[in-house]
Amino acid sequence: STNCHTLFKFIYLPKKSNRCQSLICVCKINDKMLAQLASEAGLPDGVLNIIHGGKESVDFICDDTDIRAVSFVGSNAVGAYIHARGTATGKRVQANLGAKNHATILPDADREETVKAIAGAAFGAAGQRCMALSAIILVGSAQEWLPDIVEEAKKLRVGSGFHEGVDVGPLISPEAKDRAEQIIEEATNEGAILELDGRGTVVPGFENGNFLSPTIISNVSPFNTAYKEEIFAPVLVCLEADTLEDAISLTNANPFGNGCSIFTSSGASARKFQHEIDVGQVGINVPIPVPLPFFSFTGSRGSIRGDVNFYGKQGVNFYTQIKTITSNWQCRGGHLGGATMPILGSSNSK
């Protein structure tokens, strides 16, 4: 999405009431199911509150003085707007924004398994996940692997997610499909090569579905529209580099810092990559390095607004207000302080 009138994934906001802390969720996806599951799990009425709306609802939430914090996942423009407006009223705000997750593929990696991993990470969930692998950098002779990736992508079955054996489901809306196809068209007009074209896919029984089959674009420069935009669809852009150093520089030059991966059999290369890459979540022979919930979701740079990450200890700290209590219990006649600041170990502190 590109403005505050479009789709919001989730906005979580703790609100202080007279009885307890409650949670508001602005949601347009599976909201009824979310509330039903929360109720079945025993969550008391009034703790989780779901409201429907667009910009007006967001403005209300950002401006309401009873709401103490805002947690958002969504697009760049919306997240930046919420962070600016929410923090302006003194709220704590964390906003996960866009992503362009890169995989660097070295020629010493396991070719067959790497190709399978790339196809699954790029096209699974129809590319509609913030950690989807949307860009690969083929280093050196690994550039010869591109035909293998194309063939692996062709094996994936497109169709309804309710049917067995389907690998790639539909996009979320006609608008999402139209936007992805427009970016594909612009990319080729700018000189990119369409190695695999997934447009025009029709699934029997779902002729009006928002289907886009796996699409692979090569000969992509950092200035190409398909590289600059988060497409959020089953579209993989392919870049080339001569060395690992070049691949690291290319990844670090991208404004997003959500996630990245390297595929290699070299421990030295992996160590160099993990130290020099400027991305929050790094996978080594792991295509989608999403951490388990007890670790933090550490997106960085252009992929986050706010200084406290999601999940893990940082996630707990985001929803925690720290209070420090200092007390001094003395027998009658004890010293309760004077004109000078007490120092630990001094007679005034005893």
C-alpha positions as CSV (number, residue, x, y, z in Angstrom):
1,S,0.0,0.0,0.0
2,T,1.1,3.5,-0.6
3,N,-1.1,5.7,1.5
4,C,-3.0,5.7,4.7
5,H,-6.3,4.9,3.1
6,T,-5.3,1.4,2.0
7,L,-4.9,-1.9,3.7
8,F,-3.6,-2.1,7.3
9,K,-2.4,-5.5,8.5
10,F,-2.4,-5.0,12.2
11,I,-2.1,-2.2,14.7
12,Y,-1.9,-3.1,18.3
13,L,-2.4,-0.6,21.0
14,P,-2.5,-1.0,24.8
15,K,-5.1,1.3,26.2
16,K,-5.2,2.2,29.9
17,S,-8.7,1.8,31.4
18,N,-10.0,2.0,35.0
19,R,-10.0,-1.8,35.2
20,C,-7.1,-3.1,33.3
21,Q,-4.8,-2.8,30.3
22,S,-6.8,-3.5,27.1
23,L,-5.8,-4.1,23.5
24,I,-7.2,-2.5,20.4
25,C,-6.7,-4.0,17.0
26,V,-7.4,-2.2,13.8
27,C,-7.7,-5.0,11.3
28,K,-9.2,-5.8,7.9
29,I,-8.0,-9.4,7.7
30,N,-9.7,-12.3,9.5
31,D,-10.7,-10.0,12.3
32,K,-13.8,-12.0,13.2
33,M,-11.7,-15.2,13.4
34,L,-9.1,-13.5,15.5
35,A,-11.7,-12.3,18.0
36,Q,-13.5,-15.7,18.1
37,L,-10.2,-17.6,18.8
38,A,-9.3,-15.1,21.5
39,S,-12.7,-15.6,23.2
40,E,-12.4,-19.3,23.0
41,A,-9.0,-19.1,24.6
42,G,-10.6,-17.4,27.6
43,L,-9.6,-13.8,27.0
44,P,-12.1,-11.7,29.1
45,D,-14.5,-9.4,27.3
46,G,-13.1,-5.9,26.7
47,V,-9.4,-6.9,26.7
48,L,-9.3,-7.3,22.9
49,N,-11.2,-4.7,20.9
50,I,-11.4,-4.7,17.1
51,I,-12.4,-1.6,15.2
52,H,-12.9,-1.2,11.4
53,G,-11.7,1.8,9.5
54,G,-9.0,3.6,7.6
55,K,-7.1,6.9,8.1
56,E,-9.7,8.3,10.4
57,S,-9.5,5.4,12.8
58,V,-5.7,5.6,12.8
59,D,-5.7,9.3,13.5
60,F,-8.0,8.7,16.4
61,I,-5.7,6.0,17.8
62,C,-2.6,8.1,17.4
63,D,-4.2,11.2,19.0
64,D,-6.1,9.6,21.9
65,T,-4.4,10.4,25.2
66,D,-5.5,7.2,26.9
67,I,-3.7,5.0,24.4
68,R,-0.1,4.5,25.5
69,A,1.6,2.6,22.7
70,V,1.2,1.6,19.1
71,S,2.6,-1.5,17.4
72,F,2.2,-1.6,13.6
73,V,3.1,-4.0,10.8
74,G,2.5,-2.8,7.2
75,S,3.8,-0.6,4.4
76,N,6.4,2.2,4.5
77,A,4.1,5.1,4.0
78,V,1.6,4.1,6.6
79,G,4.1,3.0,9.1
80,A,6.1,6.3,8.8
81,Y,2.8,8.2,9.2
82,I,1.8,6.3,12.3
83,H,5.2,6.6,13.9
84,A,5.4,10.4,13.3
85,R,1.8,11.1,14.5
86,G,2.0,8.7,17.4
87,T,5.3,9.9,18.8
88,A,4.2,13.5,18.4
89,T,1.6,12.8,21.1
90,G,4.1,11.1,23.4
91,K,3.3,7.5,22.6
92,R,5.7,4.6,22.3
93,V,5.6,3.4,18.7
94,Q,7.1,0.5,16.9
95,A,6.4,0.0,13.2
96,N,7.7,-2.8,11.0
97,L,7.8,-1.4,7.5
98,G,8.8,-2.7,4.0
99,A,11.4,-5.3,3.0
100,K,13.5,-6.4,0.1
101,N,15.1,-9.6,1.4
102,H,18.2,-10.7,-0.4
103,A,19.9,-14.1,-0.7
104,T,23.5,-14.3,-1.7
105,I,24.3,-17.6,-3.4
106,L,28.0,-18.6,-3.6
107,P,29.1,-21.3,-6.1
108,D,30.3,-23.6,-3.3
109,A,26.8,-24.0,-1.9
110,D,24.8,-27.2,-2.3
111,R,23.3,-26.5,-5.8
112,E,20.3,-28.8,-5.7
113,E,19.1,-27.9,-2.1
114,T,19.8,-24.3,-2.6
115,V,17.7,-24.1,-5.7
116,K,14.8,-25.8,-3.9
117,A,15.2,-23.4,-0.9
118,I,15.1,-20.4,-3.1
119,A,12.0,-21.4,-5.0
120,G,10.1,-22.2,-1.7
121,A,11.2,-18.9,0.0
122,A,10.4,-16.7,-3.0
123,F,7.1,-18.2,-4.1
124,G,5.6,-19.8,-1.0
125,A,2.6,-17.9,0.4
126,A,2.5,-16.3,-3.0
127,G,5.3,-14.0,-1.9
128,Q,2.9,-12.3,0.5
129,R,5.0,-12.4,3.7
130,C,7.4,-9.8,5.0
131,M,10.2,-12.3,5.1
132,A,9.7,-13.6,1.6
133,L,12.8,-13.9,-0.4
134,S,12.3,-11.4,-3.2
135,A,15.9,-10.8,-4.5
136,I,18.8,-13.1,-5.1
137,I,22.4,-12.3,-5.9
138,L,24.2,-15.0,-7.9
139,V,27.9,-14.8,-7.3
140,G,30.5,-15.9,-9.8
141,S,29.8,-19.2,-11.4
142,A,26.5,-19.5,-9.4
143,Q,25.1,-17.3,-12.2
144,E,24.8,-20.6,-14.2
145,W,22.2,-21.8,-11.7
146,L,19.4,-19.5,-12.9
147,P,17.9,-22.1,-15.4
148,D,17.7,-24.5,-12.5
149,I,15.8,-22.0,-10.4
150,V,13.4,-21.4,-13.3
151,E,12.7,-25.1,-13.7
152,E,12.1,-25.5,-10.0
153,A,9.6,-22.7,-10.0
154,K,7.8,-24.3,-12.9
155,K,7.1,-27.3,-10.7
156,L,5.1,-25.3,-8.2
157,R,1.3,-25.8,-8.4
158,V,-0.8,-22.6,-8.4
159,G,-4.4,-22.8,-7.1
160,S,-6.8,-22.5,-4.2
161,G,-5.2,-22.9,-0.8
162,F,-8.1,-25.1,0.2
163,H,-7.0,-27.8,-2.3
164,E,-4.3,-30.4,-1.5
165,G,-1.0,-30.1,-3.3
166,V,-1.2,-26.4,-4.0
167,D,2.0,-24.5,-3.5
168,V,1.1,-21.0,-4.5
169,G,-2.3,-19.4,-3.7
170,P,-3.9,-16.2,-4.9
171,L,-2.9,-12.7,-4.2
172,I,-5.0,-10.9,-1.5
173,S,-6.9,-8.6,-3.9
174,P,-7.4,-7.6,-7.6
175,E,-5.5,-4.4,-6.8
176,A,-2.5,-6.4,-5.5
177,K,-2.4,-8.5,-8.6
178,D,-2.7,-5.5,-10.9
179,R,0.1,-3.7,-9.1
180,A,2.4,-6.8,-9.3
181,E,1.7,-7.2,-13.1
182,Q,2.3,-3.5,-13.6
183,I,5.7,-3.7,-11.9
184,I,6.6,-6.7,-14.1
185,E,5.7,-4.7,-17.2
186,E,7.7,-1.7,-16.0
187,A,10.7,-3.9,-15.2
188,T,10.9,-5.4,-18.7
189,N,10.4,-2.0,-20.3
190,E,13.5,-0.8,-18.3
191,G,15.6,-3.6,-19.7
192,A,15.1,-6.6,-17.4
193,I,14.6,-10.1,-18.9
194,L,11.5,-12.1,-18.1
195,E,12.9,-15.6,-17.5
196,L,9.5,-16.9,-16.3
197,D,6.2,-15.0,-16.8
198,G,3.4,-15.9,-14.4
199,R,0.9,-13.5,-15.7
200,G,-2.4,-14.7,-17.3
201,T,-2.8,-17.6,-14.9
202,V,-6.3,-19.0,-14.9
203,V,-7.2,-21.7,-12.3
204,P,-10.2,-23.9,-13.3
205,G,-13.1,-23.3,-10.9
206,F,-11.6,-20.0,-9.8
207,E,-11.5,-18.1,-13.1
208,N,-11.9,-14.7,-11.4
209,G,-9.2,-15.4,-8.8
210,N,-6.2,-13.2,-8.2
211,F,-3.7,-15.7,-9.4
212,L,-0.1,-14.9,-10.5
213,S,2.2,-17.8,-11.1
214,P,5.9,-17.7,-10.1
215,T,7.7,-15.0,-12.0
216,I,11.5,-14.6,-12.4
217,I,13.2,-11.5,-13.7
218,S,16.9,-11.3,-14.5
219,N,19.3,-8.7,-15.8
220,V,18.0,-6.4,-13.0
221,S,19.9,-3.4,-11.9
222,P,19.6,-1.6,-8.5
223,F,17.7,1.1,-10.4
224,N,15.0,-1.2,-11.8
225,T,11.5,-0.7,-10.6
226,A,11.2,-4.4,-9.7
227,Y,14.2,-4.1,-7.4
228,K,13.3,-0.8,-5.8
229,E,9.7,-1.8,-5.0
230,E,8.5,-4.4,-2.5
231,I,6.2,-6.3,-4.9
232,F,4.6,-8.6,-2.3
233,A,3.9,-11.2,-4.9
234,P,5.5,-14.4,-6.3
235,V,8.1,-12.4,-8.2
236,L,11.8,-13.0,-7.8
237,V,14.4,-10.5,-9.1
238,C,17.9,-11.8,-9.9
239,L,21.1,-9.8,-9.7
240,E,24.7,-10.8,-10.3
241,A,28.0,-10.1,-8.5
242,D,31.6,-11.1,-9.2
243,T,32.5,-11.5,-5.5
244,L,31.1,-11.9,-2.0
245,E,32.3,-8.4,-1.2
246,D,30.2,-7.1,-4.1
247,A,27.2,-9.0,-3.0
248,I,27.5,-7.6,0.5
249,S,27.9,-4.1,-0.8
250,L,24.8,-4.5,-3.0
251,T,22.7,-5.8,-0.2
252,N,23.8,-3.0,2.2
253,A,23.1,-0.3,-0.4
254,N,19.4,-1.3,-0.4
255,P,17.4,0.9,1.9
256,F,15.6,-2.0,3.6
257,G,17.2,-4.1,6.4
258,N,14.6,-6.7,7.3
259,G,16.2,-10.0,6.4
260,C,18.8,-11.7,4.2
261,S,20.5,-15.1,3.7
262,I,23.7,-16.6,2.4
263,F,24.1,-20.0,0.9
264,T,27.6,-21.4,1.1
265,S,29.6,-24.4,2.4
266,S,32.4,-22.1,3.6
267,G,32.5,-21.1,7.2
268,A,34.8,-18.3,6.5
269,S,32.4,-16.8,3.9
270,A,29.5,-17.2,6.3
271,R,31.4,-15.5,9.1
272,K,32.4,-12.6,6.8
273,F,28.9,-12.2,5.7
274,Q,27.3,-12.2,9.1
275,H,29.7,-9.6,10.4
276,E,29.7,-7.2,7.4
277,I,26.0,-7.3,6.4
278,D,23.9,-4.5,7.6
279,V,20.6,-6.3,7.9
280,G,18.6,-7.2,11.1
281,Q,18.0,-10.9,10.5
282,V,20.6,-13.1,8.9
283,G,20.2,-16.7,7.7
284,I,23.1,-18.9,6.9
285,N,21.8,-21.6,4.6
286,V,18.4,-20.7,5.9
287,P,16.2,-19.0,3.3
288,I,13.7,-17.3,5.6
289,P,15.5,-16.5,8.9
290,V,12.4,-15.7,11.0
291,P,13.4,-16.1,14.7
292,L,11.5,-18.1,17.2
293,P,9.3,-15.9,19.4
294,F,11.7,-15.9,22.4
295,F,14.2,-14.0,20.1
296,S,13.4,-10.6,18.8
297,F,12.4,-9.8,15.3
298,T,15.3,-7.5,14.6
299,G,14.6,-5.8,11.3
300,S,16.7,-2.6,10.9
301,R,17.3,0.5,8.8
302,G,14.4,1.3,6.5
303,S,12.4,-1.7,7.6
304,I,11.5,-0.3,11.1
305,R,10.6,2.9,12.9
306,G,11.1,3.0,16.6
307,D,14.0,1.7,18.7
308,V,12.4,-1.4,20.3
309,N,11.9,-4.5,18.2
310,F,9.1,-7.1,18.1
311,Y,9.1,-10.4,19.9
312,G,11.4,-11.7,22.7
313,K,12.7,-9.6,25.5
314,Q,12.4,-6.4,23.5
315,G,8.8,-7.1,22.8
316,V,8.1,-7.6,26.5
317,N,9.9,-4.3,27.2
318,F,7.8,-2.4,24.7
319,Y,4.7,-3.2,26.6
320,T,6.3,-2.6,30.0
321,Q,6.4,0.6,31.9
322,I,9.4,0.7,34.3
323,K,8.9,2.0,37.8
324,T,11.7,2.3,40.4
325,I,11.0,2.3,44.1
326,T,13.5,3.5,46.6
327,S,12.7,2.9,50.3
328,N,14.5,3.5,53.6
329,W,13.3,1.7,56.7
330,Q,15.0,2.8,59.9
331,C,14.5,2.2,63.6
332,R,13.3,5.3,65.4
333,G,16.0,7.9,65.5
334,G,17.6,6.6,62.3
335,H,19.1,8.9,59.7
336,L,16.8,9.7,56.8
337,G,19.2,11.9,54.8
338,G,20.6,15.4,54.8
339,A,21.7,18.1,52.4
340,T,24.2,15.9,50.6
341,M,23.4,13.0,48.3
342,P,24.0,9.7,50.2
343,I,26.8,7.6,48.9
344,L,26.8,3.8,49.2
345,G,29.1,2.9,52.1
346,S,29.2,6.3,53.7
347,S,27.9,7.0,57.1
348,N,24.9,9.0,55.7
349,S,23.7,5.9,53.7
350,K,23.6,3.6,56.8
